[in-house]
Amino acid sequence: MASKKNLKKDVDYLITDLILDCYACIEEHPDKDFSAYEEMINEIIIVKENLLERINHFDSAVHGNSRRYFRELKKDLIISITGAYEKLSQLGC
């Protein structure tokens, strides 16, 4: 299993990159209503907090196999990031 520290860094990097892309879209299109971008940023911050909480609170007695647990966590991260980028492209950026 990769370290929790590296997984947290990956989560932070991917989420931060997505947020920066949202702000870049806001700057590129100042005439658009940016409330949809703000909503997406808020949603992705909630996802980040949820993922970090799940990483920090792993207990083998409760969750069982660590490989399966962290594989699901990584899968959730990728699905969230992919969905957010699809939504960002639908907003016209």
Helices and strands as residue ranges (DSSP letters): H 4-28, H 35-56, H 60-63, H 66-90
